[in-house]
Amino acid sequence: MIPPARGVGTDLPEFIRLPKPGARCRYTGLARSAVNDLILGVAPPVKSVVVARKGASRGIRLVHLGSLLGHLNGLMRQQENGNGGGR
């Protein structure tokens, strides 16, 4: 089990759905494409999971909110230390 990121209140959900196309994440303000960039790929910096019924070809991708906020906080610390802000 992934522990919640430091500073994440208990009133926040553990997992969130991707924002709808054209919408932004209500917790971070990131667009759907920006969140997708952080959760997809070989070694994504943000954790996510696909929930699908057995035998289904599609599912619902859920983003671990603590992982997303932790990644963004890490980028903020890097930038404050003058180390850039890339992944």
Phi and psi restraints in degrees (range 20) as a CNS / XPLOR table:
assign (resid 1 and name C) (resid 2 and name N)
       (resid 2 and name CA) (resid 2 and name C) 1.0 -88.9 20.0 2
assign (resid 2 and name N) (resid 2 and name CA)
       (resid 2 and name C) (resid 3 and name N) 1.0 124.2 20.0 2
assign (resid 2 and name C) (resid 3 and name N)
       (resid 3 and name CA) (resid 3 and name C) 1.0 -70.9 20.0 2
assign (resid 3 and name N) (resid 3 and name CA)
       (resid 3 and name C) (resid 4 and name N) 1.0 149.8 20.0 2
assign (resid 3 and name C) (resid 4 and name N)
       (resid 4 and name CA) (resid 4 and name C) 1.0 -65.8 20.0 2
assign (resid 4 and name N) (resid 4 and name CA)
       (resid 4 and name C) (resid 5 and name N) 1.0 149.0 20.0 2
assign (resid 4 and name C) (resid 5 and name N)
       (resid 5 and name CA) (resid 5 and name C) 1.0 -65.4 20.0 2
assign (resid 5 and name N) (resid 5 and name CA)
       (resid 5 and name C) (resid 6 and name N) 1.0 148.3 20.0 2
assign (resid 5 and name C) (resid 6 and name N)
       (resid 6 and name CA) (resid 6 and name C) 1.0 -60.1 20.0 2
assign (resid 6 and name N) (resid 6 and name CA)
       (resid 6 and name C) (resid 7 and name N) 1.0 138.8 20.0 2
assign (resid 6 and name C) (resid 7 and name N)
       (resid 7 and name CA) (resid 7 and name C) 1.0 89.4 20.0 2
assign (resid 7 and name N) (resid 7 and name CA)
       (resid 7 and name C) (resid 8 and name N) 1.0 -7.7 20.0 2
assign (resid 7 and name C) (resid 8 and name N)
       (resid 8 and name CA) (resid 8 and name C) 1.0 -82.0 20.0 2
assign (resid 8 and name N) (resid 8 and name CA)
       (resid 8 and name C) (resid 9 and name N) 1.0 121.2 20.0 2
assign (resid 8 and name C) (resid 9 and name N)
       (resid 9 and name CA) (resid 9 and name C) 1.0 -70.3 20.0 2
assign (resid 9 and name N) (resid 9 and name CA)
       (resid 9 and name C) (resid 10 and name N) 1.0 159.5 20.0 2
assign (resid 9 and name C) (resid 10 and name N)
       (resid 10 and name CA) (resid 10 and name C) 1.0 -73.9 20.0 2
assign (resid 10 and name N) (resid 10 and name CA)
       (resid 10 and name C) (resid 11 and name N) 1.0 -12.9 20.0 2
assign (resid 10 and name C) (resid 11 and name N)
       (resid 11 and name CA) (resid 11 and name C) 1.0 -83.2 20.0 2
assign (resid 11 and name N) (resid 11 and name CA)
       (resid 11 and name C) (resid 12 and name N) 1.0 -4.6 20.0 2
assign (resid 11 and name C) (resid 12 and name N)
       (resid 12 and name CA) (resid 12 and name C) 1.0 -90.3 20.0 2
assign (resid 12 and name N) (resid 12 and name CA)
       (resid 12 and name C) (resid 13 and name N) 1.0 146.6 20.0 2
assign (resid 12 and name C) (resid 13 and name N)
       (resid 13 and name CA) (resid 13 and name C) 1.0 -71.8 20.0 2
assign (resid 13 and name N) (resid 13 and name CA)
       (resid 13 and name C) (resid 14 and name N) 1.0 157.1 20.0 2
assign (resid 13 and name C) (resid 14 and name N)
       (resid 14 and name CA) (resid 14 and name C) 1.0 -75.4 20.0 2
assign (resid 14 and name N) (resid 14 and name CA)
       (resid 14 and name C) (resid 15 and name N) 1.0 -37.7 20.0 2
assign (resid 14 and name C) (resid 15 and name N)
       (resid 15 and name CA) (resid 15 and name C) 1.0 -125.5 20.0 2
assign (resid 15 and name N) (resid 15 and name CA)
       (resid 15 and name C) (resid 16 and name N) 1.0 148.5 20.0 2
assign (resid 15 and name C) (resid 16 and name N)
       (resid 16 and name CA) (resid 16 and name C) 1.0 -130.9 20.0 2
assign (resid 16 and name N) (resid 16 and name CA)
       (resid 16 and name C) (resid 17 and name N) 1.0 155.1 20.0 2
assign (resid 16 and name C) (resid 17 and name N)
       (resid 17 and name CA) (resid 17 and name C) 1.0 -81.2 20.0 2
assign (resid 17 and name N) (resid 17 and name CA)
       (resid 17 and name C) (resid 18 and name N) 1.0 158.1 20.0 2
assign (resid 17 and name C) (resid 18 and name N)
       (resid 18 and name CA) (resid 18 and name C) 1.0 -62.1 20.0 2
assign (resid 18 and name N) (resid 18 and name CA)
       (resid 18 and name C) (resid 19 and name N) 1.0 146.9 20.0 2
assign (resid 18 and name C) (resid 19 and name N)
       (resid 19 and name CA) (resid 19 and name C) 1.0 -61.7 20.0 2
assign (resid 19 and name N) (resid 19 and name CA)
       (resid 19 and name C) (resid 20 and name N) 1.0 151.8 20.0 2
assign (resid 19 and name C) (resid 20 and name N)
       (resid 20 and name CA) (resid 20 and name C) 1.0 -66.3 20.0 2
assign (resid 20 and name N) (resid 20 and name CA)
       (resid 20 and name C) (resid 21 and name N) 1.0 154.1 20.0 2
assign (resid 20 and name C) (resid 21 and name N)
       (resid 21 and name CA) (resid 21 and name C) 1.0 -54.5 20.0 2
assign (resid 21 and name N) (resid 21 and name CA)
       (resid 21 and name C) (resid 22 and name N) 1.0 131.7 20.0 2
assign (resid 21 and name C) (resid 22 and name N)
       (resid 22 and name CA) (resid 22 and name C) 1.0 86.6 20.0 2
assign (resid 22 and name N) (resid 22 and name CA)
       (resid 22 and name C) (resid 23 and name N) 1.0 -8.9 20.0 2
assign (resid 22 and name C) (resid 23 and name N)
       (resid 23 and name CA) (resid 23 and name C) 1.0 -104.1 20.0 2
assign (resid 23 and name N) (resid 23 and name CA)
       (resid 23 and name C) (resid 24 and name N) 1.0 169.9 20.0 2
assign (resid 23 and name C) (resid 24 and name N)
       (resid 24 and name CA) (resid 24 and name C) 1.0 -117.7 20.0 2
assign (resid 24 and name N) (resid 24 and name CA)
       (resid 24 and name C) (resid 25 and name N) 1.0 154.5 20.0 2
assign (resid 24 and name C) (resid 25 and name N)
       (resid 25 and name CA) (resid 25 and name C) 1.0 -64.2 20.0 2
assign (resid 25 and name N) (resid 25 and name CA)
       (resid 25 and name C) (resid 26 and name N) 1.0 130.7 20.0 2
assign (resid 25 and name C) (resid 26 and name N)
       (resid 26 and name CA) (resid 26 and name C) 1.0 -74.2 20.0 2
assign (resid 26 and name N) (resid 26 and name CA)
       (resid 26 and name C) (resid 27 and name N) 1.0 -13.9 20.0 2
assign (resid 26 and name C) (resid 27 and name N)
       (resid 27 and name CA) (resid 27 and name C) 1.0 -96.8 20.0 2
assign (resid 27 and name N) (resid 27 and name CA)
       (resid 27 and name C) (resid 28 and name N) 1.0 -27.6 20.0 2
assign (resid 27 and name C) (resid 28 and name N)
       (resid 28 and name CA) (resid 28 and name C) 1.0 -122.0 20.0 2
assign (resid 28 and name N) (resid 28 and name CA)
       (resid 28 and name C) (resid 29 and name N) 1.0 -21.6 20.0 2
assign (resid 28 and name C) (resid 29 and name N)
       (resid 29 and name CA) (resid 29 and name C) 1.0 82.7 20.0 2
assign (resid 29 and name N) (resid 29 and name CA)
       (resid 29 and name C) (resid 30 and name N) 1.0 3.1 20.0 2
assign (resid 29 and name C) (resid 30 and name N)
       (resid 30 and name CA) (resid 30 and name C) 1.0 -77.5 20.0 2
assign (resid 30 and name N) (resid 30 and name CA)
       (resid 30 and name C) (resid 31 and name N) 1.0 145.9 20.0 2
assign (resid 30 and name C) (resid 31 and name N)
       (resid 31 and name CA) (resid 31 and name C) 1.0 -73.4 20.0 2
assign (resid 31 and name N) (resid 31 and name CA)
       (resid 31 and name C) (resid 32 and name N) 1.0 161.3 20.0 2
assign (resid 31 and name C) (resid 32 and name N)
       (resid 32 and name CA) (resid 32 and name C) 1.0 -53.9 20.0 2
assign (resid 32 and name N) (resid 32 and name CA)
       (resid 32 and name C) (resid 33 and name N) 1.0 -43.7 20.0 2
assign (resid 32 and name C) (resid 33 and name N)
       (resid 33 and name CA) (resid 33 and name C) 1.0 -64.6 20.0 2
assign (resid 33 and name N) (resid 33 and name CA)
       (resid 33 and name C) (resid 34 and name N) 1.0 -36.1 20.0 2
assign (resid 33 and name C) (resid 34 and name N)
       (resid 34 and name CA) (resid 34 and name C) 1.0 -67.7 20.0 2
assign (resid 34 and name N) (resid 34 and name CA)
       (resid 34 and name C) (resid 35 and name N) 1.0 -41.0 20.0 2
assign (resid 34 and name C) (resid 35 and name N)
       (resid 35 and name CA) (resid 35 and name C) 1.0 -65.7 20.0 2
assign (resid 35 and name N) (resid 35 and name CA)
       (resid 35 and name C) (resid 36 and name N) 1.0 -42.5 20.0 2
assign (resid 35 and name C) (resid 36 and name N)
       (resid 36 and name CA) (resid 36 and name C) 1.0 -58.2 20.0 2
assign (resid 36 and name N) (resid 36 and name CA)
       (resid 36 and name C) (resid 37 and name N) 1.0 -41.9 20.0 2
assign (resid 36 and name C) (resid 37 and name N)
       (resid 37 and name CA) (resid 37 and name C) 1.0 -59.4 20.0 2
assign (resid 37 and name N) (resid 37 and name CA)
       (resid 37 and name C) (resid 38 and name N) 1.0 -31.5 20.0 2
assign (resid 37 and name C) (resid 38 and name N)
       (resid 38 and name CA) (resid 38 and name C) 1.0 -84.8 20.0 2
assign (resid 38 and name N) (resid 38 and name CA)
       (resid 38 and name C) (resid 39 and name N) 1.0 -19.0 20.0 2
assign (resid 38 and name C) (resid 39 and name N)
       (resid 39 and name CA) (resid 39 and name C) 1.0 -109.1 20.0 2
assign (resid 39 and name N) (resid 39 and name CA)
       (resid 39 and name C) (resid 40 and name N) 1.0 -13.4 20.0 2
assign (resid 39 and name C) (resid 40 and name N)
       (resid 40 and name CA) (resid 40 and name C) 1.0 -107.3 20.0 2
assign (resid 40 and name N) (resid 40 and name CA)
       (resid 40 and name C) (resid 41 and name N) 1.0 159.3 20.0 2
assign (resid 40 and name C) (resid 41 and name N)
       (resid 41 and name CA) (resid 41 and name C) 1.0 116.9 20.0 2
assign (resid 41 and name N) (resid 41 and name CA)
       (resid 41 and name C) (resid 42 and name N) 1.0 -174.3 20.0 2
assign (resid 41 and name C) (resid 42 and name N)
       (resid 42 and name CA) (resid 42 and name C) 1.0 -69.4 20.0 2
assign (resid 42 and name N) (resid 42 and name CA)
       (resid 42 and name C) (resid 43 and name N) 1.0 -49.7 20.0 2
assign (resid 42 and name C) (resid 43 and name N)
       (resid 43 and name CA) (resid 43 and name C) 1.0 -131.5 20.0 2
assign (resid 43 and name N) (resid 43 and name CA)
       (resid 43 and name C) (resid 44 and name N) 1.0 73.0 20.0 2
assign (resid 43 and name C) (resid 44 and name N)
       (resid 44 and name CA) (resid 44 and name C) 1.0 -66.6 20.0 2
assign (resid 44 and name N) (resid 44 and name CA)
       (resid 44 and name C) (resid 45 and name N) 1.0 143.1 20.0 2
assign (resid 44 and name C) (resid 45 and name N)
       (resid 45 and name CA) (resid 45 and name C) 1.0 -75.6 20.0 2
assign (resid 45 and name N) (resid 45 and name CA)
       (resid 45 and name C) (resid 46 and name N) 1.0 -14.4 20.0 2
assign (resid 45 and name C) (resid 46 and name N)
       (resid 46 and name CA) (resid 46 and name C) 1.0 -120.4 20.0 2
assign (resid 46 and name N) (resid 46 and name CA)
       (resid 46 and name C) (resid 47 and name N) 1.0 135.3 20.0 2
assign (resid 46 and name C) (resid 47 and name N)
       (resid 47 and name CA) (resid 47 and name C) 1.0 -82.8 20.0 2
assign (resid 47 and name N) (resid 47 and name CA)
       (resid 47 and name C) (resid 48 and name N) 1.0 144.4 20.0 2
assign (resid 47 and name C) (resid 48 and name N)
       (resid 48 and name CA) (resid 48 and name C) 1.0 -150.3 20.0 2
assign (resid 48 and name N) (resid 48 and name CA)
       (resid 48 and name C) (resid 49 and name N) 1.0 167.8 20.0 2
assign (resid 48 and name C) (resid 49 and name N)
       (resid 49 and name CA) (resid 49 and name C) 1.0 -144.0 20.0 2
assign (resid 49 and name N) (resid 49 and name CA)
       (resid 49 and name C) (resid 50 and name N) 1.0 147.9 20.0 2
assign (resid 49 and name C) (resid 50 and name N)
       (resid 50 and name CA) (resid 50 and name C) 1.0 -105.6 20.0 2
assign (resid 50 and name N) (resid 50 and name CA)
       (resid 50 and name C) (resid 51 and name N) 1.0 125.9 20.0 2
assign (resid 50 and name C) (resid 51 and name N)
       (resid 51 and name CA) (resid 51 and name C) 1.0 -104.6 20.0 2
assign (resid 51 and name N) (resid 51 and name CA)
       (resid 51 and name C) (resid 52 and name N) 1.0 117.7 20.0 2
assign (resid 51 and name C) (resid 52 and name N)
       (resid 52 and name CA) (resid 52 and name C) 1.0 -141.7 20.0 2
assign (resid 52 and name N) (resid 52 and name CA)
       (resid 52 and name C) (resid 53 and name N) 1.0 151.1 20.0 2
assign (resid 52 and name C) (resid 53 and name N)
       (resid 53 and name CA) (resid 53 and name C) 1.0 -73.1 20.0 2
assign (resid 53 and name N) (resid 53 and name CA)
       (resid 53 and name C) (resid 54 and name N) 1.0 153.1 20.0 2
assign (resid 53 and name C) (resid 54 and name N)
       (resid 54 and name CA) (resid 54 and name C) 1.0 -57.5 20.0 2
assign (resid 54 and name N) (resid 54 and name CA)
       (resid 54 and name C) (resid 55 and name N) 1.0 128.2 20.0 2
assign (resid 54 and name C) (resid 55 and name N)
       (resid 55 and name CA) (resid 55 and name C) 1.0 85.2 20.0 2
assign (resid 55 and name N) (resid 55 and name CA)
       (resid 55 and name C) (resid 56 and name N) 1.0 -6.7 20.0 2
assign (resid 55 and name C) (resid 56 and name N)
       (resid 56 and name CA) (resid 56 and name C) 1.0 -75.5 20.0 2
assign (resid 56 and name N) (resid 56 and name CA)
       (resid 56 and name C) (resid 57 and name N) 1.0 145.6 20.0 2
assign (resid 56 and name C) (resid 57 and name N)
       (resid 57 and name CA) (resid 57 and name C) 1.0 -87.8 20.0 2
assign (resid 57 and name N) (resid 57 and name CA)
       (resid 57 and name C) (resid 58 and name N) 1.0 -14.1 20.0 2
assign (resid 57 and name C) (resid 58 and name N)
       (resid 58 and name CA) (resid 58 and name C) 1.0 -130.0 20.0 2
assign (resid 58 and name N) (resid 58 and name CA)
       (resid 58 and name C) (resid 59 and name N) 1.0 162.9 20.0 2
assign (resid 58 and name C) (resid 59 and name N)
       (resid 59 and name CA) (resid 59 and name C) 1.0 -152.7 20.0 2
assign (resid 59 and name N) (resid 59 and name CA)
       (resid 59 and name C) (resid 60 and name N) 1.0 -171.8 20.0 2
assign (resid 59 and name C) (resid 60 and name N)
       (resid 60 and name CA) (resid 60 and name C) 1.0 -107.7 20.0 2
assign (resid 60 and name N) (resid 60 and name CA)
       (resid 60 and name C) (resid 61 and name N) 1.0 123.2 20.0 2
assign (resid 60 and name C) (resid 61 and name N)
       (resid 61 and name CA) (resid 61 and name C) 1.0 -87.3 20.0 2
assign (resid 61 and name N) (resid 61 and name CA)
       (resid 61 and name C) (resid 62 and name N) 1.0 125.0 20.0 2
assign (resid 61 and name C) (resid 62 and name N)
       (resid 62 and name CA) (resid 62 and name C) 1.0 -112.4 20.0 2
assign (resid 62 and name N) (resid 62 and name CA)
       (resid 62 and name C) (resid 63 and name N) 1.0 137.4 20.0 2
assign (resid 62 and name C) (resid 63 and name N)
       (resid 63 and name CA) (resid 63 and name C) 1.0 -101.4 20.0 2
assign (resid 63 and name N) (resid 63 and name CA)
       (resid 63 and name C) (resid 64 and name N) 1.0 132.7 20.0 2
assign (resid 63 and name C) (resid 64 and name N)
       (resid 64 and name CA) (resid 64 and name C) 1.0 -74.7 20.0 2
assign (resid 64 and name N) (resid 64 and name CA)
       (resid 64 and name C) (resid 65 and name N) 1.0 110.0 20.0 2
assign (resid 64 and name C) (resid 65 and name N)
       (resid 65 and name CA) (resid 65 and name C) 1.0 -62.6 20.0 2
assign (resid 65 and name N) (resid 65 and name CA)
       (resid 65 and name C) (resid 66 and name N) 1.0 -40.0 20.0 2
assign (resid 65 and name C) (resid 66 and name N)
       (resid 66 and name CA) (resid 66 and name C) 1.0 -61.0 20.0 2
assign (resid 66 and name N) (resid 66 and name CA)
       (resid 66 and name C) (resid 67 and name N) 1.0 -38.9 20.0 2
assign (resid 66 and name C) (resid 67 and name N)
       (resid 67 and name CA) (resid 67 and name C) 1.0 -66.3 20.0 2
assign (resid 67 and name N) (resid 67 and name CA)
       (resid 67 and name C) (resid 68 and name N) 1.0 -41.9 20.0 2
assign (resid 67 and name C) (resid 68 and name N)
       (resid 68 and name CA) (resid 68 and name C) 1.0 -64.2 20.0 2
assign (resid 68 and name N) (resid 68 and name CA)
       (resid 68 and name C) (resid 69 and name N) 1.0 -48.6 20.0 2
assign (resid 68 and name C) (resid 69 and name N)
       (resid 69 and name CA) (resid 69 and name C) 1.0 -66.8 20.0 2
assign (resid 69 and name N) (resid 69 and name CA)
       (resid 69 and name C) (resid 70 and name N) 1.0 -36.9 20.0 2
assign (resid 69 and name C) (resid 70 and name N)
       (resid 70 and name CA) (resid 70 and name C) 1.0 -63.2 20.0 2
assign (resid 70 and name N) (resid 70 and name CA)
       (resid 70 and name C) (resid 71 and name N) 1.0 -41.3 20.0 2
assign (resid 70 and name C) (resid 71 and name N)
       (resid 71 and name CA) (resid 71 and name C) 1.0 -63.5 20.0 2
assign (resid 71 and name N) (resid 71 and name CA)
       (resid 71 and name C) (resid 72 and name N) 1.0 -45.4 20.0 2
assign (resid 71 and name C) (resid 72 and name N)
       (resid 72 and name CA) (resid 72 and name C) 1.0 -64.5 20.0 2
assign (resid 72 and name N) (resid 72 and name CA)
       (resid 72 and name C) (resid 73 and name N) 1.0 -39.0 20.0 2
assign (resid 72 and name C) (resid 73 and name N)
       (resid 73 and name CA) (resid 73 and name C) 1.0 -65.1 20.0 2
assign (resid 73 and name N) (resid 73 and name CA)
       (resid 73 and name C) (resid 74 and name N) 1.0 -36.5 20.0 2
assign (resid 73 and name C) (resid 74 and name N)
       (resid 74 and name CA) (resid 74 and name C) 1.0 -63.5 20.0 2
assign (resid 74 and name N) (resid 74 and name CA)
       (resid 74 and name C) (resid 75 and name N) 1.0 -41.9 20.0 2
assign (resid 74 and name C) (resid 75 and name N)
       (resid 75 and name CA) (resid 75 and name C) 1.0 -62.0 20.0 2
assign (resid 75 and name N) (resid 75 and name CA)
       (resid 75 and name C) (resid 76 and name N) 1.0 -39.7 20.0 2
assign (resid 75 and name C) (resid 76 and name N)
       (resid 76 and name CA) (resid 76 and name C) 1.0 -63.3 20.0 2
assign (resid 76 and name N) (resid 76 and name CA)
       (resid 76 and name C) (resid 77 and name N) 1.0 -43.4 20.0 2
assign (resid 76 and name C) (resid 77 and name N)
       (resid 77 and name CA) (resid 77 and name C) 1.0 -63.4 20.0 2
assign (resid 77 and name N) (resid 77 and name CA)
       (resid 77 and name C) (resid 78 and name N) 1.0 -41.3 20.0 2
assign (resid 77 and name C) (resid 78 and name N)
       (resid 78 and name CA) (resid 78 and name C) 1.0 -60.1 20.0 2
assign (resid 78 and name N) (resid 78 and name CA)
       (resid 78 and name C) (resid 79 and name N) 1.0 -44.8 20.0 2
assign (resid 78 and name C) (resid 79 and name N)
       (resid 79 and name CA) (resid 79 and name C) 1.0 -68.5 20.0 2
assign (resid 79 and name N) (resid 79 and name CA)
       (resid 79 and name C) (resid 80 and name N) 1.0 -35.2 20.0 2
assign (resid 79 and name C) (resid 80 and name N)
       (resid 80 and name CA) (resid 80 and name C) 1.0 -65.9 20.0 2
assign (resid 80 and name N) (resid 80 and name CA)
       (resid 80 and name C) (resid 81 and name N) 1.0 -29.9 20.0 2
assign (resid 80 and name C) (resid 81 and name N)
       (resid 81 and name CA) (resid 81 and name C) 1.0 -89.1 20.0 2
assign (resid 81 and name N) (resid 81 and name CA)
       (resid 81 and name C) (resid 82 and name N) 1.0 2.3 20.0 2
assign (resid 81 and name C) (resid 82 and name N)
       (resid 82 and name CA) (resid 82 and name C) 1.0 77.2 20.0 2
assign (resid 82 and name N) (resid 82 and name CA)
       (resid 82 and name C) (resid 83 and name N) 1.0 24.3 20.0 2
assign (resid 82 and name C) (resid 83 and name N)
       (resid 83 and name CA) (resid 83 and name C) 1.0 -101.8 20.0 2
assign (resid 83 and name N) (resid 83 and name CA)
       (resid 83 and name C) (resid 84 and name N) 1.0 18.5 20.0 2
assign (resid 83 and name C) (resid 84 and name N)
       (resid 84 and name CA) (resid 84 and name C) 1.0 80.6 20.0 2
assign (resid 84 and name N) (resid 84 and name CA)
       (resid 84 and name C) (resid 85 and name N) 1.0 -172.3 20.0 2
assign (resid 84 and name C) (resid 85 and name N)
       (resid 85 and name CA) (resid 85 and name C) 1.0 -141.5 20.0 2
assign (resid 85 and name N) (resid 85 and name CA)
       (resid 85 and name C) (resid 86 and name N) 1.0 17.8 20.0 2
assign (resid 85 and name C) (resid 86 and name N)
       (resid 86 and name CA) (resid 86 and name C) 1.0 -75.7 20.0 2
assign (resid 86 and name N) (resid 86 and name CA)
       (resid 86 and name C) (resid 87 and name N) 1.0 174.7 20.0 2
